[in-house]
Amino acid sequence: MFLRSNTRLRRSAVAAAIAFGLVVTPAGIAMAAPAGAAGPAAAASAAAIPTGTRAYFVITDPANVAAGKSAVTNSGGTVWNSWDAIGVIVAHSTAADFKSKVRAVSGVQYVGATRTTDVPTNADNPPIPSNNAGQNLGTEAVGWDVKQLKADQAWATANGSGATVAILDTGVNDQHKDLAPNFDASKSASCAYGKVDKRSGAWRSVGSSGHGTHVAGSVAAAKDNGGIVGVAPGAKIASIRVAEPAAELFFPENTVCAFMYAVEVGVDVTNNSYWTDPWYGLCANENDGDLKAIEVGVRRAVNHASNAGIVNLVAAGNESKDYSNKGSTSLSPNDSTPKNRTVTGCPLMPQEAEGSTVVSGIDQQGNRYSGSNYDTNGAVDVTAAAVNVNSTSVSGGYQQMTGTSMASPHAAGIAALIKSAFPSLKGKDIEKKMKECSGTYTDPKYYGAGLPDATKCVSGGTPPPGGTSWSNDTDVQITDNNTAVTSSVNANGTVTPSATSKVAVNIVHTYRGDLVIELVAPDGSVYPLKAAKADDAAANVNETYTVNLSSETSSGEFKLRVRDAYSFDSGYINSWSLNIA
């Protein structure tokens, strides 16, 4: 399930909606209220899945998949899907003795039910979700969560361009105006019910939480588009929907499908803010061996993606548990009637797969998020923002959510920046680089290697060419009385600057008439933007200036130079940007 609260990974989406109200579910989970009751884009066909059908994993050696498929069909089942490369078959059957019959066949390693309820009868042709574009985006803001990682300072070197991040989640509203510019439909699909559905829009958000859409915005909401900015605003977003509608559960066959499809379409990063339903803690000998089959199947899929060069970011979860000593829980099975279970020694998937990179959570002040899971034996890799994170909502607006579900996409964005700066790096090498550029925290069981510093992560990388805009949000104090200070951007464009290039300046100052503002081009040419004016007593400068840069190069260091021409008043450069288009 996606991390929604202290009682589930799924419940990391404790939502405090900004653009719309909240509705509290019977379980007491705060979720975003939907903007409207949109019906499905396509109605499901008449039931083709027989009533009473159950889904199973049949696990074999990859070299022996054919025998496993024969065992399924000879035991009263059908092969719904098969991932031959990892020896995982998804079978459907209504037969009560299906498991025992298949287990008796030579070459079959594990057999287990993937859910404790029936497969929906419309699983062969489910409705396509309907999302809408929503509101105008308004003024763009770089959030504290992005600045905490220094991602905004890294964009001059790498902004995620060339990297694709797949959001394995509840689906993504690809029509959201802050996500549409970066959305890649060609690598998106639904994996609900354990089979790839490439119909247009099948990847869209289901349920009321908007969890996957929120996650996507933290990774790569577009820059210079209004609204917010993601950690890697130049990266592409793909949505591989894992969750099924209504309860928004992430069943094992859906999870395996999503990792395998991510390999098929060649994404660079996956984000996984959930634990695999319906069981919290996959105890090997429990429930007639079902849980061991689930563990093996999901573990193989995660590791297959990692071995293919994908770095898999995974939220730590929100139960405040030590992976090494989980104790008891009454969270599952969450598709039927939960029961109290002892789960120490029972792994979570995908968190405890070798191919996962696990992310814990902190707040704006850098304190540990109290619900974040941890591990005394070192399963946590890095940490990132998890509390009151503002990002895109499924309605087309914005909302705040809390949980390690929010931390993981920040790290996924860092992985995209690293891939952008160092295109040859893959998989665990990206994780290694991320951990090498992390720090601040000294307790690895809670924070792993610590909080990534994006500027260090991309240091030494080559900025991707072709950009037309660059910005610097680092504060620079303005020295009083005639000493100039500068703030720089490193442009790397390939187009000739226009005669109507724009310089947007935001300066906080108690007497703006004191200020002389200039743009200095890479060749040393100076372009006056604002002169001192002694009788202009207003505070602050928040202006966009038009400059003729048609004689300049589009590559090199441009400087905003600010001089305080008089005494007494003070201030600082808050941010500025250059757009040469």
C-alpha positions in Angstrom: 0.0 0.0 0.0 1.2 3.6 -0.6 2.5 5.1 2.6 -0.3 7.1 4.2 0.3 7.3 7.9 2.1 5.8 10.8 0.1 2.7 10.0 1.1 2.2 6.4 3.6 3.2 3.8 0.7 4.1 1.6 -0.4 6.4 4.3 2.4 8.8 3.8 -0.1 10.9 2.1 -1.6 12.6 5.2 -2.9 15.4 3.1 -3.5 19.0 4.1 -4.9 20.4 0.9 -4.0 23.9 -0.2 -6.1 24.3 -3.2 -9.2 22.4 -1.9 -10.7 20.9 1.2 -10.0 17.7 3.1 -12.2 14.7 3.6 -11.5 12.2 6.4 -12.0 8.6 5.6 -13.6 6.2 8.1 -10.0 5.0 9.0 -9.2 8.6 10.0 -6.8 9.2 7.2 -6.8 12.7 5.8 -7.1 12.7 2.1 -7.6 15.4 -0.6 -11.3 15.8 -1.5 -11.7 15.3 -5.3 -12.5 18.4 -7.3 -15.4 16.7 -9.0 -17.0 13.3 -9.6 -15.4 12.5 -13.0 -16.6 9.2 -14.5 -14.4 6.7 -16.2 -13.3 7.5 -19.8 -14.3 4.0 -20.9 -16.7 1.6 -19.4 -15.6 -1.9 -18.5 -16.8 -4.8 -20.6 -19.1 -7.4 -19.2 -17.3 -9.6 -16.7 -14.8 -11.9 -18.3 -13.0 -13.0 -15.1 -15.1 -15.7 -13.5 -16.5 -14.9 -10.0 -14.4 -16.5 -7.3 -11.1 -16.3 -9.2 -8.0 -16.0 -7.1 -4.5 -14.8 -8.3 -1.3 -16.8 -7.6 2.4 -16.5 -8.0 4.0 -19.7 -9.4 7.7 -19.3 -9.0 10.2 -21.4 -11.0 13.8 -21.2 -12.1 13.9 -18.9 -15.2 15.1 -21.9 -17.2 12.1 -23.9 -16.2 9.2 -21.5 -16.8 7.6 -23.8 -19.4 7.1 -26.5 -16.8 5.5 -24.0 -14.5 3.1 -22.9 -17.1 2.1 -26.5 -17.9 1.6 -27.1 -14.2 -0.8 -24.2 -14.0 -2.9 -25.3 -17.0 -2.9 -28.9 -15.8 -4.1 -28.0 -12.3 -7.2 -26.1 -13.2 -5.7 -22.7 -13.7 -4.8 -20.2 -16.5 -1.7 -18.3 -17.1 -2.7 -14.6 -16.8 0.9 -13.3 -17.3 4.4 -14.5 -17.1 7.7 -12.8 -16.6 10.0 -15.5 -18.0 13.3 -13.7 -17.3 12.8 -13.9 -13.6 10.7 -17.1 -13.4 7.5 -15.5 -12.1 4.1 -16.7 -13.5 0.8 -15.0 -12.6 -1.9 -17.6 -12.6 -5.7 -17.4 -12.1 -7.8 -20.2 -10.8 -11.1 -20.9 -9.1 -10.0 -24.4 -7.9 -9.7 -24.9 -4.2 -6.8 -27.4 -4.6 -4.9 -25.3 -7.2 -1.9 -24.6 -4.9 -1.4 -28.1 -3.7 -1.5 -29.5 -7.2 1.0 -27.1 -8.7 3.4 -27.4 -5.7 3.6 -31.1 -6.4 5.0 -30.5 -9.9 8.8 -31.0 -10.3 10.6 -27.7 -11.0 8.0 -25.5 -9.2 9.8 -23.6 -6.4 7.0 -21.6 -4.7 3.3 -21.2 -5.1 1.2 -18.5 -3.2 -1.9 -16.5 -3.4 -1.2 -12.9 -4.1 -4.3 -11.6 -2.4 -6.9 -12.8 0.1 -9.9 -11.7 -2.0 -11.1 -12.5 -5.5 -9.7 -10.9 -8.6 -12.2 -8.2 -9.8 -14.4 -9.5 -12.6 -13.5 -6.6 -14.9 -9.7 -7.0 -14.5 -9.5 -8.0 -18.2 -10.9 -4.6 -19.3 -11.0 -2.1 -16.4 -12.2 1.5 -16.9 -9.7 4.2 -17.8 -9.3 6.8 -15.1 -10.4 10.4 -15.8 -8.3 13.3 -14.6 -8.4 17.0 -15.5 -5.9 19.8 -16.1 -7.2 22.0 -13.2 -6.4 25.5 -12.4 -4.0 28.2 -13.6 -0.6 27.7 -11.9 0.1 31.3 -10.8 3.5 32.5 -9.5 6.2 29.9 -9.5 7.9 29.1 -6.2 10.9 26.9 -5.3 9.9 25.1 -2.1 11.9 24.7 1.1 12.1 20.9 0.4 14.0 21.6 -2.9 16.2 24.2 -1.4 17.0 21.9 1.5 18.7 19.6 -1.0 20.4 22.6 -2.8 18.8 21.3 -5.9 18.1 24.8 -7.2 21.8 25.6 -7.0 22.6 22.5 -9.0 20.4 23.3 -12.0 23.1 25.4 -13.7 25.1 22.1 -14.0 22.3 19.5 -14.4 18.5 19.8 -14.2 17.6 16.2 -14.9 17.6 16.5 -18.7 18.1 13.2 -20.3 16.8 11.2 -17.4 13.4 9.5 -17.0 11.9 8.7 -13.7 9.0 6.2 -13.5 6.4 6.8 -10.8 5.2 3.4 -9.6 2.2 4.5 -7.6 -1.5 5.3 -7.7 -1.2 6.9 -11.2 -0.3 10.4 -12.3 -2.5 13.2 -13.6 -0.5 13.7 -16.8 -2.8 16.7 -17.7 -1.7 18.7 -14.6 -0.2 21.9 -16.1 2.9 21.6 -13.9 3.5 17.9 -15.0 2.4 17.9 -18.6 5.5 19.5 -20.0 7.7 16.7 -18.6 5.3 13.7 -19.0 6.4 10.8 -21.3 3.3 8.8 -22.3 5.4 6.5 -24.4 6.9 5.0 -21.3 3.7 5.0 -19.2 1.1 2.3 -18.6 -1.1 0.7 -16.0 0.1 -2.5 -14.3 -3.1 -2.9 -12.2 -4.2 -6.6 -12.1 -0.7 -7.8 -13.1 -0.8 -7.1 -16.8 0.5 -4.1 -18.8 -2.3 -1.9 -20.1 -0.9 0.6 -22.6 -4.3 2.2 -23.5 -4.0 6.0 -23.5 -4.7 7.3 -20.0 -4.6 4.0 -18.2 -1.7 5.4 -16.2 -3.8 8.2 -14.7 -4.6 8.6 -11.0 -7.2 6.4 -9.3 -8.8 6.8 -5.9 -9.1 10.1 -4.0 -5.6 10.5 -2.5 -3.7 11.8 -5.5 -0.7 10.1 -4.0 1.1 9.4 -7.3 0.5 12.9 -8.7 1.9 14.5 -5.5 5.0 12.2 -5.8 5.5 13.1 -9.5 5.5 16.9 -8.7 8.3 16.5 -6.1 10.4 14.7 -8.7 10.0 16.9 -11.7 7.3 19.6 -11.7 8.3 21.9 -14.6 10.3 25.0 -14.2 9.3 28.4 -15.6 5.8 27.1 -15.9 4.2 28.6 -12.7 3.2 26.7 -9.6 6.1 24.7 -8.0 9.4 23.3 -9.2 10.5 19.7 -8.7 14.0 18.6 -7.7 14.8 17.7 -11.3 12.7 20.0 -13.5 14.4 18.9 -16.7 13.7 15.1 -16.2 10.9 13.2 -17.9 8.2 11.6 -15.8 6.6 8.2 -16.7 3.6 6.8 -14.8 3.4 3.1 -14.2 0.3 2.7 -12.2 0.5 -0.1 -9.6 -2.5 0.6 -7.5 -6.0 -0.6 -8.2 -9.0 1.7 -7.7 -11.1 2.2 -4.5 -8.8 0.9 -1.8 -5.7 1.9 -3.9 -3.8 -1.4 -3.0 -0.5 -2.4 -4.5 -0.8 -6.1 -5.1 2.3 -8.3 -5.7 1.5 -9.1 -9.4 1.0 -5.4 -10.1 4.3 -4.5 -8.4 6.3 -7.2 -10.4 4.6 -6.0 -13.6 5.7 -2.4 -12.9 9.4 -3.2 -12.3 9.5 -5.4 -15.4 7.8 -2.8 -17.6 10.2 -0.2 -16.3 13.0 -2.4 -17.6 11.2 -2.9 -20.9 10.8 0.8 -21.7 14.3 1.8 -20.3 13.7 4.3 -17.6 16.6 5.4 -15.4 15.0 5.7 -12.0 11.9 4.3 -10.3 10.1 5.8 -7.3 8.3 3.4 -5.0 6.4 5.0 -2.1 4.5 2.0 -0.9 4.8 -1.5 0.6 3.5 -4.5 -1.3 -0.1 -5.4 -0.3 -1.9 -7.2 1.2 0.7 -8.4 3.8 2.8 -6.1 6.0 5.9 -8.3 6.7 6.3 -11.4 4.4 6.8 -14.2 6.9 8.1 -17.3 5.1 5.9 -19.9 6.8 2.7 -18.0 7.2 -0.6 -18.4 5.4 0.3 -21.7 3.7 3.4 -20.3 2.1 1.7 -17.5 0.3 3.9 -14.8 1.7 7.2 -16.5 0.8 6.0 -16.7 -2.9 5.2 -13.0 -2.7 8.6 -12.1 -1.2 10.5 -14.1 -3.8 8.5 -12.7 -6.8 8.8 -9.1 -5.8 12.5 -9.4 -4.8 13.4 -10.9 -8.1 11.6 -8.1 -10.0 13.3 -5.3 -8.0 16.7 -6.9 -8.4 16.1 -7.5 -12.1 15.5 -3.8 -12.5 18.6 -2.9 -10.5 20.7 -5.3 -12.6 19.3 -3.6 -15.7 20.8 -0.3 -14.6 17.7 1.3 -12.9 18.1 2.9 -9.5 15.0 2.1 -7.4 14.2 4.7 -4.7 11.9 3.3 -2.0 10.2 5.1 0.9 11.2 3.7 4.3 7.6 3.6 5.6 5.8 5.4 8.4 5.3 2.8 11.2 8.3 4.1 13.3 9.6 0.5 13.3 13.1 -0.9 13.2 13.4 -3.2 10.2 15.6 -5.5 12.3 13.0 -5.8 15.0 9.5 -5.0 13.7 7.6 -6.6 16.5 3.9 -7.0 16.0 1.4 -5.4 13.7 -2.3 -5.5 12.9 -2.1 -3.8 9.5 -2.7 -6.8 7.3 -4.1 -8.5 5.3 -5.5 -5.2 4.3 -7.7 -6.5 1.5 -9.9 -8.5 3.9 -9.8 -8.7 7.7 -6.5 -7.6 9.3 -5.1 -9.6 12.2 -2.4 -9.1 14.8 0.8 -10.8 13.7 4.4 -10.9 14.8 6.6 -9.8 11.9 10.1 -9.6 13.3 12.4 -11.2 10.7 9.7 -10.9 8.0 10.9 -8.6 5.2 9.0 -5.7 3.6 9.0 -5.5 -0.1 10.3 -3.6 -2.0 12.1 -2.0 0.9 14.3 -4.9 1.9 15.2 -6.1 -1.6 18.9 -5.8 -2.5 18.1 -3.6 -5.5 16.3 -0.9 -3.5 17.7 2.4 -2.2 15.7 3.2 1.0 14.8 6.8 2.0 13.9 8.0 5.5 12.2 11.3 6.3 13.1 14.6 8.0 11.2 17.9 8.4 12.0 21.5 7.3 14.3 22.0 10.3 16.2 18.8 9.6 14.7 16.9 12.4 13.7 13.2 12.0 10.1 12.6 10.9 8.7 10.7 13.9 6.9 8.1 11.8 9.9 7.2 9.7 11.0 3.6 9.8 14.7 2.9 10.4 17.1 0.0 10.7 19.9 -0.7 13.2 21.5 -3.0 10.6 21.9 -0.3 7.9 19.0 -0.7 5.4 18.4 3.0 5.2 20.5 4.7 2.5 19.6 8.5 2.6 17.1 10.9 4.0 15.0 13.8 2.6 12.0 16.1 3.2 8.9 14.2 4.5 6.7 16.7 6.5 4.2 19.1 5.0 5.6 18.9 1.6 3.7 20.9 -1.0 3.3 19.4 -4.4 0.9 18.8 -7.3 -2.6 17.5 -6.6 -4.8 15.3 -8.7 -7.3 18.1 -9.1 -4.8 20.2 -11.0 -3.8 22.3 -8.0 -1.5 21.8 -5.0 -1.6 20.1 -1.6 0.6 19.3 1.3 1.3 15.7 2.3 3.4 14.1 5.1 5.3 10.8 5.1 8.3 9.0 3.8 6.3 8.7 0.6 7.3 12.4 0.1 11.0 11.8 1.0 11.6 9.1 -1.6 10.7 11.3 -4.7 13.1 13.9 -3.5 15.9 11.3 -3.6 14.5 10.1 -7.0 15.0 13.7 -8.2 18.6 13.7 -7.0 19.1 10.4 -8.8 17.8 12.1 -12.0 20.2 15.0 -11.5 23.1 12.6 -11.1 22.1 10.7 -14.2 21.8 14.0 -16.1 25.3 15.1 -15.0 26.9 11.7 -15.5 25.0 9.9 -18.2 27.2 6.8 -18.0 26.2 6.1 -14.4 23.6 3.4 -13.8 21.7 1.7 -11.0 23.7 1.1 -7.9 26.5 3.4 -9.1 24.0 6.3 -9.0 23.1 5.3 -5.4 26.8 5.2 -4.5 27.2 8.7 -5.9 24.2 10.0 -4.0 25.5 8.6 -0.8 29.0 10.0 -1.3 27.5 13.5 -1.7 25.3 13.2 1.4 26.0 14.2 4.9 25.0 16.4 7.9 23.6 13.5 10.0 25.6 11.1 12.1 23.1 8.3 13.0 23.0 5.9 10.1 20.2 3.8 11.4 17.8 6.8 11.0 19.4 8.7 8.1 21.7 6.4 6.3 24.4 8.5 4.6 22.4 11.6 5.3 20.8 14.4 3.3 22.1 14.6 -0.3 23.7 17.9 -1.4 22.7 18.3 -5.0 25.6 20.7 -5.8 28.1 18.0 -4.7 26.2 15.3 -6.5 26.5 17.0 -9.9 29.9 18.6 -9.3 32.2 17.7 -12.2 29.3 16.9 -14.5 28.8 18.5 -17.9 25.8 20.8 -18.2 23.5 19.5 -20.9 23.4 22.0 -23.8 20.4 23.7 -25.3 18.9 25.6 -22.4 17.4 29.0 -22.7 17.0 30.0 -19.1 19.0 29.8 -15.9 18.5 31.0 -12.3 20.3 31.5 -9.0 18.4 31.4 -5.8 21.4 31.7 -3.4 21.2 34.8 -1.2 24.0 37.3 -1.6 24.3 40.1 0.9 24.6 43.6 -0.6 27.4 45.6 0.9 26.4 49.1 2.0 27.8 52.2 0.2 29.5 51.6 -3.2 30.9 48.0 -3.1 29.5 45.9 -5.9 28.5 42.3 -5.3 27.6 39.6 -7.9 25.5 36.5 -8.4 26.2 34.3 -11.4 24.5 31.7 -13.7 26.4 29.4 -16.0 24.6 29.5 -19.3 25.0 26.6 -21.7 22.6 27.4 -24.5 23.0 26.6 -28.2 20.7 29.3 -29.6 21.5 33.0 -30.2 20.2 35.2 -27.5 17.3 37.4 -28.5 16.9 41.2 -28.6 14.2 40.7 -26.0 16.1 38.6 -23.5 14.7 38.8 -20.0 16.4 39.3 -16.6 14.1 38.8 -13.6 15.4 40.3 -10.4 14.2 39.8 -6.9 16.1 41.9 -4.3 15.1 42.4 -0.7 16.3 45.9 0.4 15.0 48.6 2.7 15.5 51.5 0.2 15.6 50.4 -3.4 16.6 53.8 -4.7 20.1 53.1 -3.4 20.6 50.3 -5.9 22.5 50.2 -9.2 21.8 46.9 -11.0 23.6 45.6 -14.1 24.0 42.5 -16.1 27.5 41.5 -17.1 27.9 39.2 -20.1 30.6 36.5 -20.5 32.7 38.8 -22.6 32.6 41.6 -20.0 29.9 43.7 -21.7 27.8 45.6 -19.2 24.0 46.1 -19.6 22.5 48.6 -17.2 19.2 47.5 -15.7 18.5 50.0 -13.0 20.1 53.3 -12.0 20.2 54.7 -8.4 17.4 57.1 -7.6 17.8 58.9 -4.3 14.1 59.8 -4.0 12.8 56.3 -4.5 12.1 55.3 -0.9 10.2 52.1 -1.6 11.5 48.7 -0.4 12.6 45.8 -2.5 13.1 45.2 -6.3 10.9 42.7 -8.0 11.2 43.5 -11.7 11.8 41.8 -15.1 14.0 43.8 -17.4 14.2 43.4 -21.2 17.8 43.4 -22.6 19.1 43.2 -26.1 21.6 40.3 -25.9 21.6 39.5 -29.6 25.3 40.2 -29.9 26.2 37.9 -27.1 27.1 34.2 -26.8 24.5 31.9 -25.2 27.2 30.0 -23.3 29.3 31.2 -20.4 29.0 33.0 -17.0 26.5 35.8 -16.8 26.6 38.0 -13.6 24.0 40.1 -11.9 26.0 43.0 -10.4 24.5 45.1 -7.7 25.9 48.2 -6.0 24.5 50.1 -3.1 25.3 53.7 -4.0 24.4 55.3 -0.6 24.8 54.6 3.1 22.6 53.3 5.9 20.1 50.9 4.2 20.7 47.2 3.7 19.5 44.1 1.8 20.4 41.1 -0.3 19.9 39.5 -3.7 17.2 36.9 -3.1 17.1 35.4 -6.6 17.4 36.2 -10.2 17.0 34.5 -13.6 18.1 35.0 -17.2 16.0 33.9 -20.2 17.7 34.4 -23.5 14.7 33.2 -25.7 
